[in-house]
Amino acid sequence: MNTLVLSTSLRPASNSRIMARYAQHLLNQRSAETEVAFLDLRDHPALPMCDGGDCYSHPEVAAIRPLFARADAIIVAAPVYTFYLSAAAKNVVELTGGAWEDKTVAFLCAAGGASSYMSVMSFANSLMLDFRCVIVPRFVYATGKDFAQDAVADEDVKERIEQLVGATLRLARAAKAA
């Protein structure tokens, strides 16, 4: 099985990226169950905005699309801005489109406050309806108080990330078997 951890924040000091790296660490500990790839959108500054045309043949899109195509599961780590996942998260879905089909998808979200905890739902609904993704019903939502010194500091958040990783692997195995 293959798992892709996708960090969609473009901010240098990103809490969602910290959660993504923690999930990657947990997945690497389970290397007998899954191969892990990590994609940080900051490493692809030339990734174009989706224009519905030439963007699909852009070399940066061609470079990342195989990571999505190979994945059985995708863990999306995203910041929440204005009650929605980042535009970069939406853009990468638009650019890679059909490569998301039938994937198991989980979410790690970081936000400035506790009010946006439902913000992932419209994004998840779109993946379910457009690409028949299986959405892990457990997602992690954390705020700035849950981090310290470039690490997840809150033990409850760490435990929830561990649970999310386990649930993602179980659902991806079941979906792949079906």
N, C-alpha and C positions, 0 to 999 in steps of 0.2 A: 504494500500500500504506500501511497505517496501523499504527503501533507505539505501544503504551501502555507507559510506564515507571511502575510502581506501587511507591511507597515505603510500606511497611506499618509501619514503626517509629513508635511514639508518643513516643519518647524525644527530647528536644531535641537532644542531642549524639549523633547516630546515625551509626555507621559504615556501616550498610547504605544510609542516605540519601546519604552521600558517594559510595558506589559507584553509586547510582541516578543521581545528578547527573552523574557521569563518563560513564555509559552514555548519558544524554540528550545530553551534549555531543558524544559520538562519533556518535550518530544524527543530530544536527543537521548535522554535517559531511557527512552522506550524504543531504541533503535531496532530492536528485534521485531517491533510491530509496524514501523513505518520509516520510510526515508523522508528526510526533512529538507525543504528548500526555504530560503528566506529571501524575500523581495522587499527592498526598501525603496520607495519611490524617490527618495532624495538622491539615490544613486543613478537616477534616470532623468536629469533635468531637461533633456531635449525631448522628452515624451510630449507629443503634440496634444492639443485640445482636440476632442472629437469634433470633426466637422461633417461627418456623414459621407466623406468622399475620400480624398487622397490620404487621410490620416491612417487608414487601415494598412497601407503599404509602406508606412514610415519604418525605417530601420529599427528604431527603438521599440516600436510595437512588435515587429517581427522577432526581436530579441527576447521579449518577455512573454509573448503568447504561448510558447511551448511549456513554460512553467505552469500555466493554468491548465493547458490541455493534459499534461501528465498527472496533475493532482487529482486525488480521490476526495480530498478534503482541503478546504481553504479556511484558515483562521484570519479574519480581517481585523486588524487593529487600526482604529480610526479615532481622530479627534471629533468632538461634536462642536459645531459652530452654528449659532442661530437655530437651535433645535433641529439640526439635521447633521448627518455625517458629512465630512469634508467634501468639497467639490472634487478634490483629487481622487477620492474613493469612487465617486460616481463616474468620473472620467475614465478610470482604468477599467471599469466594467463596460462602459460604452466602447472602448477601444478593443477589448478582448472578447466581447460578446459571447458568441456560441461556445467558446472554450469553457464557460461556466456551466454548461448544460449538464444536468444530473449530478452536480457536485454536492457534497455535504459542506455547509458553510456555518461558521461560528463567528461571534463578534466579541471583541474587546474594545470598549469605548472609554475615552477619557474626556472629561468636560470640566468646565470651570465651576459648575454648581450642580446641585442635586435635581434641579427641575426638569432636565432634558432626558431623563432615563428612558422614556418611550421613543426617543428620536430614531432608534434603529429600525423601528417597525415598518415604515414605508419603504426603506431600502430593502429589508428582508422580504417584504411582500412582492416587490418588483422582481427579486431573484427567484422567488417561488413561481410567480406567474409567467415571467419571460423565459426562464431557463430551467424550470422544474427542479430547482435546487431543494435539497432537504435542509431545512434550517434547524440548527441545534437550538432547542427551546430554552437553553440556559445560556445567558450572555453575561458578561462582566461589564459593569458600569462603575467607574471610579472617578473621584475628583482629586484636586490638587493635594488635599490633606492626606491622601493615601500613599504619597510618595515622599522620599527623603534621600538625598545624596545619590541621585540617579538610580534608585532602586524602588521596588514596591516595598513600602514600609509597613503597611497594614496586613496583619496575619490573616484576617478574614478575606481580603482581596486575593492574597496568595492562594488560600484554600479554594476560593471560587475559580481561580484560573486553573488550578489542578483539576477541579471537577469538570471544568469546561473541556480541558484537554482529554480527559478520560471519556466524557460523553461524545466528543467529536470522533474519537477513534472508534468507539462502539457503533455509533450510527453510520459512520463511513463504511465500516466492515459489513454491517447489515445491508446497507444500500448497494454496496458492490456485489454482495452475494445474491441479491435479488435481481 
